[in-house]
Amino acid sequence: MSSEVVSIRQPLVLHASFWGKALAGIKAGSDTRVLEVGCGRGESLALLASKKIDAYGFDLGAASGQLLAPKSQFAFGSLSSAMSYPQHHFDAVIVRPMPSFRGELATAEHYVATANLLSCVKAGGRMIIVEPTAGREGTPSTEWLARWNRQLEAFTVEKKSLVYRDGGLMQALLGWLKKGPKLDLQLIQITIPQTPVSRLEWHRQARTAAMPKTRNSRKAA
């Protein structure tokens, strides 16, 4: 594996500039809530809390080392099982690379995991999928984006591709880039319909997409 490929064992740290752009247009208030999937120790949760944003994190299990936000802000477990958060709960959900989203992203578990996350977003809210431009796990970012886009065709959402890169004179002058590696990311921004979609409906769309694949795998066996 190339040393330039980002491993999910070395999670990205999404700093203030990224979050400022990711949440642009979302009016901050006492009922504004954000979920970060693949949150690690909660670096982003602590950062967002300092900005008076109600931030929560989801991961497979507690990361090694001390959590950087109150434990009440975390949920742990499988994204393809019962969802810990209510439907229509978050203004934005950010999905970082994590073990729940490996491989071709085309199994029933992958579709259900995505449906669970979509169901947590408020009507008119957004979900942003983050992939390092350098790729991960030996697979280039172009392939990861293609896998995500194929999967997302199953759901009634609007999506567009975006790029986030650190840089620019003002950022350099401010000096915050010295605190960690620069970010170079490929994003898929998903817009949830303005009319609320129930969790049951998201799951129906997931099942419809997964059923042909399940039948084919049984025939092959």
RAQUI-V685211 format. One record per backbone hydrogen bond with DSSP energy under -0.5 kcal/mol. NH is the residue of the N-H (numbers start at 1). CO is the residue of the C=O. If there is no record, write none. Layout:
# RAQUI-V685211
NH/CO
NH/CO
This chain:
# RAQUI-V685211
5/2
6/135
10/7
14/12
15/13
19/15
20/16
21/17
22/18
23/19
24/21
26/23
27/25
32/29
33/31
34/54
35/92
36/56
37/35
37/94
38/58
39/58
42/39
43/39
46/42
47/43
48/44
49/45
50/46
51/47
51/48
52/49
53/48
54/32
55/53
56/34
57/73
58/36
59/75
68/41
73/70
74/71
75/57
77/59
81/78
88/119
89/86
89/120
90/120
91/33
92/33
93/126
94/35
95/128
96/37
96/94
101/98
102/100
105/102
111/107
112/108
113/109
114/110
115/111
116/112
117/113
118/114
119/115
120/116
120/117
121/118
122/90
124/193
125/122
126/91
127/190
128/93
129/188
130/95
131/186
133/184
135/132
136/139
137/6
139/136
141/133
143/140
144/140
145/141
146/142
147/143
148/144
149/145
150/146
151/147
152/148
153/149
153/150
154/151
155/152
157/155
158/191
160/189
162/187
164/185
166/183
172/168
173/169
174/170
175/171
177/171
178/175
179/176
180/177
185/164
186/131
187/162
188/129
189/160
189/187
190/127
190/188
191/158
192/125
192/190
196/194
202/198
203/199
204/200
205/201
206/202
207/203
208/204
209/205
210/206
211/207
212/208
213/209
214/210
215/211
216/212
217/213
218/214
219/215
220/216
221/217
